[in-house]
């Protein structure tokens, strides 16, 4: 809390200080309200009314921003999570139904492996031709076995889990850009999760947001095969040298190209360019 001696004598400055403090409180209240809405919508979407008994793994599948929810936004669920529940059952003993389910999902992954690296259009066409019939057949398989298996048994719960998220599991068929699972995302965020304790004391909300932004840029660099240090060095130099704000998309990690000029491992504007522009080097006076 501020001491009276710290307050300015000028009434205008004091009013400005008060307005700024009130604005900070409003922003804080808005963040808390938004977080409460997010948690409530999240729990309802993922677990229904019995959220306290739900599987924690579903948190990875059902997180959504209520401010962005609309008719054009759908959740794509993860087949790896669905498969994992069946695999766990096969490890406890003979389980022909679970083993058959694992085999069926494995066929989907075999197709995905063959389509990997193709354009989104080609992946979509391949999935429609090859994966969609398998999904339709699995839907029939799922319905038949759910009618035969006790709902409270481990297998019954695994089948119910797949049935509950069926529409989301099928979203990957509708768009070649969507992955069949979120394994790549989980691998990407694992270093951040391991480092989370170092980020507990960011000191301020803005500091935490800046840390998250930098972490996102670094991991995006890794996904696109760009050296994070060289990317950040070239990007910051380009911004200092007056790169136009309207062309900021050119500075995104997937547009980054490392170009060696003269010496191995050079960094800065003289060594790197982004597609369509070359950062101009500054000369010292």
C-alpha atoms as a printed R data frame, in Angstrom:
    type eleno elety resid chain resno       x       y       z
1   ATOM     1    CA   UNK     A     1   0.000   0.000   0.000
2   ATOM     2    CA   UNK     A     2   1.262   3.476  -0.853
3   ATOM     3    CA   UNK     A     3   2.294   5.824   1.907
4   ATOM     4    CA   UNK     A     4   0.789   9.320   1.865
5   ATOM     5    CA   UNK     A     5   4.274  10.703   1.280
6   ATOM     6    CA   UNK     A     6   4.430   8.794  -1.986
7   ATOM     7    CA   UNK     A     7   1.352  10.498  -3.401
8   ATOM     8    CA   UNK     A     8   1.891  13.422  -5.773
9   ATOM     9    CA   UNK     A     9   0.941  16.927  -4.680
10  ATOM    10    CA   UNK     A    10  -0.445  17.810  -8.097
11  ATOM    11    CA   UNK     A    11  -4.173  17.063  -8.205
12  ATOM    12    CA   UNK     A    12  -4.045  16.218 -11.928
13  ATOM    13    CA   UNK     A    13  -1.284  13.688 -11.379
14  ATOM    14    CA   UNK     A    14  -3.163  12.238  -8.414
15  ATOM    15    CA   UNK     A    15  -6.333  11.803 -10.482
16  ATOM    16    CA   UNK     A    16  -4.355  10.141 -13.268
17  ATOM    17    CA   UNK     A    17  -2.804   7.798 -10.730
18  ATOM    18    CA   UNK     A    18  -6.231   6.915  -9.339
19  ATOM    19    CA   UNK     A    19  -7.686   6.304 -12.813
20  ATOM    20    CA   UNK     A    20  -4.774   4.008 -13.696
21  ATOM    21    CA   UNK     A    21  -5.260   2.037 -10.467
22  ATOM    22    CA   UNK     A    22  -8.968   1.647 -11.147
23  ATOM    23    CA   UNK     A    23  -8.255   0.479 -14.703
24  ATOM    24    CA   UNK     A    24  -5.903  -2.180 -13.357
25  ATOM    25    CA   UNK     A    25  -8.573  -3.424 -10.970
26  ATOM    26    CA   UNK     A    26 -11.143  -3.590 -13.791
27  ATOM    27    CA   UNK     A    27  -8.765  -5.618 -15.937
28  ATOM    28    CA   UNK     A    28  -8.082  -7.920 -12.998
29  ATOM    29    CA   UNK     A    29 -11.796  -8.434 -12.360
30  ATOM    30    CA   UNK     A    30 -12.389  -9.125 -16.048
31  ATOM    31    CA   UNK     A    31  -9.632 -11.755 -16.069
32  ATOM    32    CA   UNK     A    32 -11.079 -13.444 -12.992
33  ATOM    33    CA   UNK     A    33 -14.581 -13.441 -14.476
34  ATOM    34    CA   UNK     A    34 -13.311 -14.801 -17.766
35  ATOM    35    CA   UNK     A    35 -11.389 -17.551 -15.960
36  ATOM    36    CA   UNK     A    36 -14.484 -18.531 -13.993
37  ATOM    37    CA   UNK     A    37 -16.497 -18.714 -17.223
38  ATOM    38    CA   UNK     A    38 -13.761 -20.775 -18.840
39  ATOM    39    CA   UNK     A    39 -13.642 -23.290 -15.994
40  ATOM    40    CA   UNK     A    40 -17.447 -23.599 -15.850
41  ATOM    41    CA   UNK     A    41 -17.817 -24.091 -19.609
42  ATOM    42    CA   UNK     A    42 -14.825 -26.409 -19.645
43  ATOM    43    CA   UNK     A    43 -16.202 -28.684 -16.925
44  ATOM    44    CA   UNK     A    44 -19.646 -28.787 -18.479
45  ATOM    45    CA   UNK     A    45 -18.353 -29.518 -21.981
46  ATOM    46    CA   UNK     A    46 -15.937 -32.184 -20.822
47  ATOM    47    CA   UNK     A    47 -17.706 -33.927 -18.005
48  ATOM    48    CA   UNK     A    48 -21.323 -32.872 -17.698
49  ATOM    49    CA   UNK     A    49 -22.707 -32.669 -14.175
50  ATOM    50    CA   UNK     A    50 -20.387 -35.252 -12.623
51  ATOM    51    CA   UNK     A    51 -17.151 -33.402 -13.254
52  ATOM    52    CA   UNK     A    52 -15.663 -34.410  -9.923
53  ATOM    53    CA   UNK     A    53 -15.656 -38.055 -11.053
54  ATOM    54    CA   UNK     A    54 -14.321 -37.451 -14.545
55  ATOM    55    CA   UNK     A    55 -11.050 -38.642 -16.029
56  ATOM    56    CA   UNK     A    56  -8.393 -35.890 -15.674
57  ATOM    57    CA   UNK     A    57  -7.038 -36.793 -19.132
58  ATOM    58    CA   UNK     A    58 -10.134 -35.250 -20.660
59  ATOM    59    CA   UNK     A    59  -8.763 -31.855 -19.643
60  ATOM    60    CA   UNK     A    60  -6.304 -32.255 -22.519
61  ATOM    61    CA   UNK     A    61  -9.171 -32.867 -24.929
62  ATOM    62    CA   UNK     A    62 -11.942 -30.463 -24.039
63  ATOM    63    CA   UNK     A    63 -10.269 -27.151 -23.219
64  ATOM    64    CA   UNK     A    64 -11.972 -24.386 -25.131
65  ATOM    65    CA   UNK     A    65 -12.231 -20.618 -24.870
66  ATOM    66    CA   UNK     A    66 -15.860 -19.617 -24.251
67  ATOM    67    CA   UNK     A    67 -15.193 -16.210 -25.812
68  ATOM    68    CA   UNK     A    68 -14.374 -17.918 -29.123
69  ATOM    69    CA   UNK     A    69 -17.094 -20.550 -29.208
70  ATOM    70    CA   UNK     A    70 -19.250 -20.277 -32.307
71  ATOM    71    CA   UNK     A    71 -20.884 -22.346 -35.010
72  ATOM    72    CA   UNK     A    72 -17.639 -22.538 -36.988
73  ATOM    73    CA   UNK     A    73 -15.525 -23.858 -34.098
74  ATOM    74    CA   UNK     A    74 -15.461 -27.566 -33.314
75  ATOM    75    CA   UNK     A    75 -13.276 -29.572 -30.976
76  ATOM    76    CA   UNK     A    76 -11.050 -32.186 -32.581
77  ATOM    77    CA   UNK     A    77 -10.552 -34.998 -30.081
78  ATOM    78    CA   UNK     A    78  -7.518 -37.216 -29.756
79  ATOM    79    CA   UNK     A    79  -7.477 -40.812 -30.977
80  ATOM    80    CA   UNK     A    80  -4.354 -41.512 -28.918
81  ATOM    81    CA   UNK     A    81  -6.352 -40.986 -25.729
82  ATOM    82    CA   UNK     A    82  -9.118 -43.264 -26.984
83  ATOM    83    CA   UNK     A    83  -6.603 -45.933 -27.970
84  ATOM    84    CA   UNK     A    84  -4.777 -45.671 -24.637
85  ATOM    85    CA   UNK     A    85  -7.871 -46.729 -22.694
86  ATOM    86    CA   UNK     A    86  -8.205 -49.875 -24.791
87  ATOM    87    CA   UNK     A    87  -4.488 -50.633 -24.564
88  ATOM    88    CA   UNK     A    88  -4.660 -50.458 -20.761
89  ATOM    89    CA   UNK     A    89  -7.352 -53.145 -20.821
90  ATOM    90    CA   UNK     A    90  -5.313 -55.467 -23.056
91  ATOM    91    CA   UNK     A    91  -2.463 -55.321 -20.540
92  ATOM    92    CA   UNK     A    92  -4.595 -56.809 -17.774
93  ATOM    93    CA   UNK     A    93  -5.340 -60.087 -19.555
94  ATOM    94    CA   UNK     A    94  -7.120 -61.554 -22.541
95  ATOM    95    CA   UNK     A    95  -9.447 -58.918 -24.000
96  ATOM    96    CA   UNK     A    96 -10.436 -59.725 -27.597
97  ATOM    97    CA   UNK     A    97 -12.826 -56.768 -27.962
98  ATOM    98    CA   UNK     A    98 -10.247 -54.265 -26.723
99  ATOM    99    CA   UNK     A    99  -7.563 -55.875 -28.887
100 ATOM   100    CA   UNK     A   100  -9.838 -55.598 -31.912
101 ATOM   101    CA   UNK     A   101 -10.428 -51.933 -31.120
102 ATOM   102    CA   UNK     A   102  -6.700 -51.272 -30.856
103 ATOM   103    CA   UNK     A   103  -6.194 -53.009 -34.202
104 ATOM   104    CA   UNK     A   104  -8.896 -50.890 -35.857
105 ATOM   105    CA   UNK     A   105  -7.373 -47.671 -34.554
106 ATOM   106    CA   UNK     A   106  -3.979 -48.916 -35.683
107 ATOM   107    CA   UNK     A   107  -5.308 -49.121 -39.243
108 ATOM   108    CA   UNK     A   108  -6.221 -45.423 -39.044
109 ATOM   109    CA   UNK     A   109  -2.717 -44.594 -37.886
110 ATOM   110    CA   UNK     A   110  -1.194 -46.673 -40.689
111 ATOM   111    CA   UNK     A   111  -3.118 -44.582 -43.216
112 ATOM   112    CA   UNK     A   112  -2.044 -41.382 -41.460
113 ATOM   113    CA   UNK     A   113   1.600 -42.456 -41.689
114 ATOM   114    CA   UNK     A   114   1.254 -42.885 -45.453
115 ATOM   115    CA   UNK     A   115  -0.466 -39.507 -45.847
116 ATOM   116    CA   UNK     A   116   1.966 -37.599 -43.637
117 ATOM   117    CA   UNK     A   117   3.827 -34.855 -45.473
118 ATOM   118    CA   UNK     A   118   1.214 -34.473 -48.208
119 ATOM   119    CA   UNK     A   119  -0.785 -31.306 -48.747
120 ATOM   120    CA   UNK     A   120  -3.936 -30.706 -46.721
121 ATOM   121    CA   UNK     A   121  -6.030 -31.338 -49.833
122 ATOM   122    CA   UNK     A   122  -4.330 -34.662 -50.505
123 ATOM   123    CA   UNK     A   123  -4.700 -35.734 -46.878
124 ATOM   124    CA   UNK     A   124  -8.378 -34.854 -46.925
125 ATOM   125    CA   UNK     A   125  -8.940 -36.857 -50.109
126 ATOM   126    CA   UNK     A   126  -6.986 -39.814 -48.765
127 ATOM   127    CA   UNK     A   127  -8.900 -39.815 -45.501
128 ATOM   128    CA   UNK     A   128 -12.245 -39.642 -47.263
129 ATOM   129    CA   UNK     A   129 -11.332 -42.547 -49.508
130 ATOM   130    CA   UNK     A   130  -9.561 -44.791 -47.001
131 ATOM   131    CA   UNK     A   131 -10.240 -43.723 -43.406
132 ATOM   132    CA   UNK     A   132 -13.909 -42.723 -43.621
133 ATOM   133    CA   UNK     A   133 -15.096 -46.305 -44.439
134 ATOM   134    CA   UNK     A   134 -13.063 -47.640 -41.500
135 ATOM   135    CA   UNK     A   135 -14.601 -45.028 -39.206
136 ATOM   136    CA   UNK     A   136 -18.110 -45.931 -40.363
137 ATOM   137    CA   UNK     A   137 -17.421 -49.619 -39.763
138 ATOM   138    CA   UNK     A   138 -15.975 -48.855 -36.339
139 ATOM   139    CA   UNK     A   139 -19.099 -46.908 -35.445
140 ATOM   140    CA   UNK     A   140 -21.171 -50.041 -36.068
141 ATOM   141    CA   UNK     A   141 -18.638 -52.122 -34.121
142 ATOM   142    CA   UNK     A   142 -18.796 -49.688 -31.213
143 ATOM   143    CA   UNK     A   143 -22.598 -49.722 -31.055
144 ATOM   144    CA   UNK     A   144 -22.782 -53.517 -31.138
145 ATOM   145    CA   UNK     A   145 -20.229 -54.069 -28.381
146 ATOM   146    CA   UNK     A   146 -21.582 -51.354 -26.115
147 ATOM   147    CA   UNK     A   147 -24.892 -53.229 -26.108
148 ATOM   148    CA   UNK     A   148 -23.125 -56.423 -24.994
149 ATOM   149    CA   UNK     A   149 -20.629 -55.107 -22.446
150 ATOM   150    CA   UNK     A   150 -21.486 -54.019 -18.904
151 ATOM   151    CA   UNK     A   151 -21.329 -50.238 -18.739
152 ATOM   152    CA   UNK     A   152 -19.511 -50.190 -15.389
153 ATOM   153    CA   UNK     A   153 -16.763 -52.556 -16.508
154 ATOM   154    CA   UNK     A   154 -13.377 -51.138 -17.606
155 ATOM   155    CA   UNK     A   155 -14.147 -52.095 -21.208
156 ATOM   156    CA   UNK     A   156 -17.630 -50.612 -20.981
157 ATOM   157    CA   UNK     A   157 -16.211 -47.343 -19.676
158 ATOM   158    CA   UNK     A   158 -13.564 -47.276 -22.440
159 ATOM   159    CA   UNK     A   159 -16.214 -47.824 -25.119
160 ATOM   160    CA   UNK     A   160 -18.454 -45.209 -23.522
161 ATOM   161    CA   UNK     A   161 -15.570 -42.752 -23.577
162 ATOM   162    CA   UNK     A   162 -15.104 -43.281 -27.321
163 ATOM   163    CA   UNK     A   163 -18.838 -43.012 -27.962
164 ATOM   164    CA   UNK     A   164 -19.147 -39.820 -25.924
165 ATOM   165    CA   UNK     A   165 -16.425 -38.086 -27.937
166 ATOM   166    CA   UNK     A   166 -17.236 -39.738 -31.268
167 ATOM   167    CA   UNK     A   167 -18.149 -36.577 -33.166
168 ATOM   168    CA   UNK     A   168 -14.932 -34.888 -32.061
169 ATOM   169    CA   UNK     A   169 -12.881 -37.960 -32.930
170 ATOM   170    CA   UNK     A   170 -14.249 -37.797 -36.481
171 ATOM   171    CA   UNK     A   171 -13.378 -34.127 -37.048
172 ATOM   172    CA   UNK     A   172  -9.986 -35.039 -38.538
173 ATOM   173    CA   UNK     A   173 -11.845 -36.524 -41.505
174 ATOM   174    CA   UNK     A   174 -13.252 -33.122 -42.441
175 ATOM   175    CA   UNK     A   175 -10.009 -31.155 -42.796
176 ATOM   176    CA   UNK     A   176  -6.591 -32.269 -43.968
177 ATOM   177    CA   UNK     A   177  -4.920 -29.741 -41.668
178 ATOM   178    CA   UNK     A   178  -6.212 -31.463 -38.528
179 ATOM   179    CA   UNK     A   179  -4.118 -34.199 -36.945
180 ATOM   180    CA   UNK     A   180  -5.575 -37.480 -35.783
181 ATOM   181    CA   UNK     A   181  -4.248 -36.840 -32.279
182 ATOM   182    CA   UNK     A   182  -2.600 -34.118 -30.232
183 ATOM   183    CA   UNK     A   183   0.668 -35.999 -29.662
184 ATOM   184    CA   UNK     A   184   2.702 -33.390 -31.521
185 ATOM   185    CA   UNK     A   185   1.292 -30.665 -29.289
186 ATOM   186    CA   UNK     A   186   1.997 -32.656 -26.137
187 ATOM   187    CA   UNK     A   187   5.585 -33.274 -27.249
188 ATOM   188    CA   UNK     A   188   5.991 -29.592 -27.989
189 ATOM   189    CA   UNK     A   189   4.700 -28.371 -24.634
190 ATOM   190    CA   UNK     A   190   6.525 -31.013 -22.561
191 ATOM   191    CA   UNK     A   191   9.657 -28.840 -22.102
192 ATOM   192    CA   UNK     A   192   7.415 -25.957 -21.052
193 ATOM   193    CA   UNK     A   193   5.573 -28.197 -18.597
194 ATOM   194    CA   UNK     A   194   8.881 -29.362 -17.132
195 ATOM   195    CA   UNK     A   195   9.957 -25.727 -16.849
196 ATOM   196    CA   UNK     A   196   6.706 -24.455 -15.336
197 ATOM   197    CA   UNK     A   197   8.191 -23.971 -11.854
198 ATOM   198    CA   UNK     A   198  10.652 -21.461 -13.277
199 ATOM   199    CA   UNK     A   199   7.700 -19.453 -14.560
200 ATOM   200    CA   UNK     A   200   5.747 -19.334 -11.312
201 ATOM   201    CA   UNK     A   201   7.341 -16.076 -10.253
202 ATOM   202    CA   UNK     A   202   7.037 -13.952 -13.372
203 ATOM   203    CA   UNK     A   203   6.414 -10.963 -11.110
204 ATOM   204    CA   UNK     A   204   3.503  -9.562 -13.075
205 ATOM   205    CA   UNK     A   205   0.730 -10.678 -15.409
206 ATOM   206    CA   UNK     A   206   2.376  -8.862 -18.302
207 ATOM   207    CA   UNK     A   207   5.651 -10.642 -17.572
208 ATOM   208    CA   UNK     A   208   3.917 -14.012 -17.633
209 ATOM   209    CA   UNK     A   209   2.199 -13.147 -20.918
210 ATOM   210    CA   UNK     A   210   5.518 -12.070 -22.435
211 ATOM   211    CA   UNK     A   211   7.112 -15.313 -21.266
212 ATOM   212    CA   UNK     A   212   4.280 -17.299 -22.876
213 ATOM   213    CA   UNK     A   213   4.696 -15.369 -26.142
214 ATOM   214    CA   UNK     A   214   8.433 -16.014 -26.281
215 ATOM   215    CA   UNK     A   215   7.941 -19.683 -25.383
216 ATOM   216    CA   UNK     A   216   5.394 -20.016 -28.199
217 ATOM   217    CA   UNK     A   217   7.784 -18.443 -30.700
218 ATOM   218    CA   UNK     A   218  10.634 -20.707 -29.608
219 ATOM   219    CA   UNK     A   219   8.582 -23.892 -29.882
220 ATOM   220    CA   UNK     A   220   7.182 -22.771 -33.252
221 ATOM   221    CA   UNK     A   221  10.763 -22.279 -34.459
222 ATOM   222    CA   UNK     A   222  11.583 -25.839 -33.443
223 ATOM   223    CA   UNK     A   223   8.540 -27.175 -35.281
224 ATOM   224    CA   UNK     A   224   9.669 -25.384 -38.451
225 ATOM   225    CA   UNK     A   225  13.327 -26.355 -38.191
226 ATOM   226    CA   UNK     A   226  14.559 -22.834 -37.438
227 ATOM   227    CA   UNK     A   227  17.212 -22.052 -34.844
228 ATOM   228    CA   UNK     A   228  15.343 -20.103 -32.114
229 ATOM   229    CA   UNK     A   229  18.319 -17.936 -31.141
230 ATOM   230    CA   UNK     A   230  19.093 -16.986 -34.715
231 ATOM   231    CA   UNK     A   231  15.423 -16.366 -35.442
232 ATOM   232    CA   UNK     A   232  14.973 -14.063 -32.440
233 ATOM   233    CA   UNK     A   233  18.250 -12.244 -33.195
234 ATOM   234    CA   UNK     A   234  17.295 -11.596 -36.806
235 ATOM   235    CA   UNK     A   235  13.712 -10.679 -35.935
236 ATOM   236    CA   UNK     A   236  14.612  -8.186 -33.210
237 ATOM   237    CA   UNK     A   237  17.242  -6.635 -35.485
238 ATOM   238    CA   UNK     A   238  14.707  -6.312 -38.290
239 ATOM   239    CA   UNK     A   239  12.233  -4.603 -35.945
240 ATOM   240    CA   UNK     A   240  14.906  -2.190 -34.735
241 ATOM   241    CA   UNK     A   241  15.793  -1.404 -38.350
242 ATOM   242    CA   UNK     A   242  12.226  -0.353 -39.061
243 ATOM   243    CA   UNK     A   243  10.481  -3.401 -40.510
244 ATOM   244    CA   UNK     A   244   6.975  -2.324 -41.487
245 ATOM   245    CA   UNK     A   245   4.200  -3.327 -39.098
246 ATOM   246    CA   UNK     A   246   1.916  -4.114 -42.021
247 ATOM   247    CA   UNK     A   247   4.397  -6.816 -43.109
248 ATOM   248    CA   UNK     A   248   4.733  -8.432 -39.703
249 ATOM   249    CA   UNK     A   249   3.563 -11.790 -41.092
250 ATOM   250    CA   UNK     A   250   6.897 -12.032 -42.917
251 ATOM   251    CA   UNK     A   251   8.613 -12.287 -39.551
252 ATOM   252    CA   UNK     A   252   6.764 -15.401 -38.423
253 ATOM   253    CA   UNK     A   253   8.942 -18.468 -37.759
254 ATOM   254    CA   UNK     A   254   7.711 -20.485 -40.744
255 ATOM   255    CA   UNK     A   255   8.845 -17.686 -43.074
256 ATOM   256    CA   UNK     A   256  12.309 -17.604 -41.595
257 ATOM   257    CA   UNK     A   257  15.189 -18.625 -43.832
258 ATOM   258    CA   UNK     A   258  18.767 -18.884 -42.590
259 ATOM   259    CA   UNK     A   259  21.198 -17.574 -45.196
260 ATOM   260    CA   UNK     A   260  24.894 -17.853 -44.486
261 ATOM   261    CA   UNK     A   261  26.888 -14.866 -45.733
262 ATOM   262    CA   UNK     A   262  30.597 -15.350 -45.534
263 ATOM   263    CA   UNK     A   263  31.010 -17.114 -42.212
264 ATOM   264    CA   UNK     A   264  29.420 -20.156 -40.559
265 ATOM   265    CA   UNK     A   265  26.950 -19.422 -37.769
266 ATOM   266    CA   UNK     A   266  26.632 -15.691 -38.463
267 ATOM   267    CA   UNK     A   267  23.649 -14.020 -36.856
268 ATOM   268    CA   UNK     A   268  21.927 -10.727 -37.410
269 ATOM   269    CA   UNK     A   269  20.547  -8.996 -40.484
270 ATOM   270    CA   UNK     A   270  23.655  -9.636 -42.566
271 ATOM   271    CA   UNK     A   271  23.247 -13.390 -42.178
272 ATOM   272    CA   UNK     A   272  19.506 -14.025 -42.317
273 ATOM   273    CA   UNK     A   273  16.525 -13.026 -44.339
274 ATOM   274    CA   UNK     A   274  12.833 -13.683 -44.279
275 ATOM   275    CA   UNK     A   275  10.983 -14.574 -47.443
276 ATOM   276    CA   UNK     A   276  10.492 -11.447 -49.498
277 ATOM   277    CA   UNK     A   277  12.811  -9.105 -47.574
278 ATOM   278    CA   UNK     A   278  16.368  -8.651 -46.428
279 ATOM   279    CA   UNK     A   279  16.996  -6.932 -43.110
280 ATOM   280    CA   UNK     A   280  19.271  -3.978 -43.728
281 ATOM   281    CA   UNK     A   281  22.383  -3.895 -41.578
282 ATOM   282    CA   UNK     A   282  23.207  -0.782 -39.647
283 ATOM   283    CA   UNK     A   283  26.711   0.587 -39.658
284 ATOM   284    CA   UNK     A   284  28.154   2.066 -36.520
285 ATOM   285    CA   UNK     A   285  29.028   5.783 -36.736
